[in-house]
């Protein structure tokens, strides 16, 4: 398979679990092996887009190592911006205290309260003067919220996405964040769409993912 063949797929999934298993299937069966800039081998599929119709049921795939308590803690960090474990950064910090100055989620909520058709309710995590000179940079880059049809929908862009290890946790947290925004805006939570520019599986997960993909086919 050539590199160009592993670009572009749209999946319409029912739940987070459905999205994960179907995404893994695409990466595993249609991806391309590369060595990344850190020397790790990954199986990669470029530009994988998944629309999740119902991100609020069947949120935890049975084959992941994360338990509900750990997922809840991850979601709390995302929503509140807390960094109790003193990581170099968290998504929550970037969203709730961007560059030490701006609470972007508060901005999103206020924007959508004032204008339900706004196209400006967007939050970013990339800080150029920091992330162009450090090694640990955000994978999730953009969270965009739109109210349409009485529901607020979330589209999230990942520049790099560890699909085996991170996707279910990312989506669990994002579903909780979407519920939080929806409640504050006064509308129902809607769909989540993820755009994973580099959707990949690291070589240390290959055996596990091969067994999972074979098991769901």
C-alpha positions as CSV (number, residue, x, y, z in Angstrom):
1,X,0.0,0.0,0.0
2,X,1.3,3.5,-0.9
3,X,1.2,6.4,1.5
4,X,-1.4,8.3,-0.5
5,X,-3.9,5.4,-0.3
6,X,-4.1,5.9,3.5
7,X,-5.7,9.3,3.4
8,X,-9.4,10.2,4.1
9,X,-12.3,8.3,5.6
10,X,-15.6,9.3,7.1
11,X,-17.3,7.0,9.7
12,X,-20.8,7.6,11.1
13,X,-20.8,5.8,14.5
14,X,-23.6,5.3,17.0
15,X,-21.5,5.6,20.2
16,X,-18.0,6.2,21.5
17,X,-17.4,2.5,21.7
18,X,-18.6,2.0,18.1
19,X,-16.4,4.9,17.0
20,X,-13.3,3.4,18.6
21,X,-13.7,-0.1,17.2
22,X,-14.6,1.1,13.7
23,X,-11.7,3.6,13.7
24,X,-9.2,0.9,14.8
25,X,-10.4,-1.2,12.0
26,X,-9.7,1.5,9.4
27,X,-6.3,2.2,10.9
28,X,-5.3,-1.4,11.1
29,X,-6.5,-2.6,7.8
30,X,-5.9,0.6,5.6
31,X,-3.1,2.4,7.4
32,X,0.5,2.7,6.6
33,X,3.5,2.0,8.8
34,X,5.9,4.9,9.4
35,X,8.7,5.8,11.8
36,X,7.9,9.1,13.6
37,X,10.3,11.8,14.6
38,X,10.9,10.2,18.0
39,X,11.8,6.9,16.3
40,X,8.6,5.1,17.2
41,X,6.9,2.9,14.6
42,X,3.2,3.6,14.1
43,X,0.4,2.3,11.9
44,X,-1.1,5.5,10.6
45,X,-4.2,6.6,8.7
46,X,-4.4,10.3,7.7
47,X,-7.6,12.4,8.0
48,X,-10.0,10.0,9.8
49,X,-13.3,11.8,10.5
50,X,-15.8,10.2,12.8
51,X,-19.3,11.5,13.6
52,X,-20.7,10.1,16.8
53,X,-24.5,10.2,16.9
54,X,-24.9,9.4,20.6
55,X,-21.8,10.1,22.7
56,X,-23.6,9.6,26.0
57,X,-24.3,5.9,26.0
58,X,-21.8,3.1,25.8
59,X,-19.0,5.6,26.4
60,X,-16.4,3.0,27.8
61,X,-15.3,0.3,25.3
62,X,-14.8,-3.0,27.1
63,X,-11.3,-3.5,25.8
64,X,-9.7,-0.4,27.3
65,X,-7.5,-0.3,30.4
66,X,-9.1,2.9,31.8
67,X,-11.8,2.4,34.5
68,X,-14.7,4.8,35.1
69,X,-13.0,6.5,38.1
70,X,-9.9,7.3,36.1
71,X,-12.1,8.6,33.2
72,X,-14.1,10.8,35.5
73,X,-10.8,12.3,36.8
74,X,-9.7,13.0,33.2
75,X,-13.0,14.6,32.4
76,X,-12.8,16.8,35.5
77,X,-9.4,18.1,34.6
78,X,-10.7,18.9,31.1
79,X,-13.7,20.8,32.3
80,X,-12.2,22.6,35.3
81,X,-8.6,23.2,34.1
82,X,-7.2,21.7,37.3
83,X,-3.7,20.3,37.2
84,X,-3.4,18.5,40.5
85,X,-0.6,16.2,39.2
86,X,1.5,19.1,37.9
87,X,1.7,18.0,34.3
88,X,3.6,20.3,31.9
89,X,0.2,21.2,30.6
90,X,-3.3,19.8,30.4
91,X,-6.0,20.4,27.8
92,X,-8.1,21.8,30.6
93,X,-5.5,24.5,31.4
94,X,-5.3,25.5,27.8
95,X,-9.1,25.7,27.5
96,X,-9.8,27.4,30.8
97,X,-6.7,29.5,31.2
98,X,-5.2,29.9,27.7
99,X,-1.8,31.5,27.8
100,X,-2.5,32.4,31.4
101,X,-5.1,34.9,30.3
102,X,-8.4,33.6,28.7
103,X,-11.1,31.2,29.8
104,X,-12.1,29.9,26.4
105,X,-14.9,27.7,27.6
106,X,-16.5,30.6,29.4
107,X,-16.1,32.6,26.2
108,X,-17.8,29.8,24.2
109,X,-20.7,29.6,26.6
110,X,-21.3,33.4,26.6
111,X,-21.0,33.5,22.8
112,X,-23.6,30.8,22.4
113,X,-25.9,32.3,25.0
114,X,-25.9,35.6,23.1
115,X,-26.2,34.2,19.6
116,X,-27.3,30.6,19.0
117,X,-26.2,30.7,15.4
118,X,-22.7,32.0,16.2
119,X,-19.8,30.4,14.2
120,X,-17.2,31.9,16.6
121,X,-17.6,29.5,19.6
122,X,-14.1,28.0,19.1
123,X,-11.4,27.2,21.6
124,X,-7.8,26.3,20.7
125,X,-5.0,24.7,22.7
126,X,-1.9,25.5,20.6
127,X,0.1,28.4,22.0
128,X,2.7,29.3,19.3
129,X,5.4,31.0,21.4
130,X,5.4,27.9,23.7
131,X,4.6,25.0,21.5
132,X,7.1,25.8,18.7
133,X,10.0,25.4,21.2
134,X,9.1,22.6,23.5
135,X,8.9,18.8,23.1
136,X,5.5,18.1,24.8
137,X,2.8,19.8,22.7
138,X,-1.0,19.3,22.5
139,X,-2.5,16.7,20.3
140,X,-6.0,18.1,20.5
141,X,-5.8,21.5,18.8
142,X,-9.3,22.8,18.2
143,X,-12.7,22.4,20.0
144,X,-15.5,24.1,18.0
145,X,-19.1,24.3,19.3
146,X,-22.2,25.0,17.1
147,X,-25.8,25.2,18.1
148,X,-28.1,23.9,15.4
149,X,-31.5,22.4,15.7
150,X,-31.8,23.1,19.4
151,X,-28.6,21.2,20.3
152,X,-24.9,22.1,20.7
153,X,-22.6,20.0,18.6
154,X,-18.8,19.7,19.1
155,X,-16.2,19.2,16.4
156,X,-12.7,18.4,17.7
157,X,-9.5,18.4,15.6
158,X,-6.5,16.3,16.6
159,X,-3.2,16.9,14.8
160,X,-1.9,13.6,16.2
161,X,-4.1,10.9,17.8
162,X,-3.0,7.8,19.7
163,X,-6.1,5.9,18.7
164,X,-5.4,2.8,20.8
165,X,-4.4,4.5,24.0
166,X,-6.1,7.9,24.1
167,X,-9.2,8.0,21.9
168,X,-11.8,6.5,24.4
169,X,-10.5,8.7,27.2
170,X,-10.5,11.8,25.0
171,X,-14.0,11.2,23.9
172,X,-15.3,10.4,27.4
173,X,-13.9,13.7,28.5
174,X,-15.2,15.6,25.5
175,X,-18.7,14.2,26.0
176,X,-18.7,15.5,29.6
177,X,-17.4,18.8,28.4
178,X,-20.1,19.0,25.8
179,X,-22.8,18.2,28.4
180,X,-21.3,21.0,30.6
181,X,-21.4,23.6,27.8
182,X,-24.9,22.5,26.8
183,X,-26.2,22.9,30.3
184,X,-24.7,26.3,30.7
185,X,-26.0,27.5,27.3
186,X,-29.5,26.0,28.0
187,X,-29.7,23.6,25.1
188,X,-29.4,19.8,24.7
189,X,-26.0,18.2,24.0
190,X,-25.7,16.9,20.4
191,X,-23.2,15.0,18.3
192,X,-19.4,14.9,18.5
193,X,-17.3,14.8,15.4
194,X,-13.6,14.1,15.6
195,X,-11.1,14.8,12.9
196,X,-7.8,12.9,13.5
197,X,-5.2,14.2,11.1
198,X,-2.8,11.4,12.1
199,X,-4.9,8.6,13.6
200,X,-2.4,6.0,14.6
201,X,-1.5,2.9,16.7
202,X,1.9,2.6,18.3
203,X,3.9,-0.6,17.7
204,X,3.7,-1.6,21.4
205,X,-0.1,-1.9,21.0
206,X,-0.1,-3.8,17.7
207,X,-0.6,-7.3,19.1
208,X,-3.5,-6.1,21.3
209,X,-5.1,-4.1,18.5
210,X,-4.8,-6.9,16.0
211,X,-6.6,-9.2,18.5
212,X,-9.3,-6.6,19.1
213,X,-9.9,-6.0,15.3
214,X,-10.0,-9.7,14.6
215,X,-12.5,-10.1,17.4
216,X,-15.0,-7.5,16.2
217,X,-14.9,-8.4,12.5
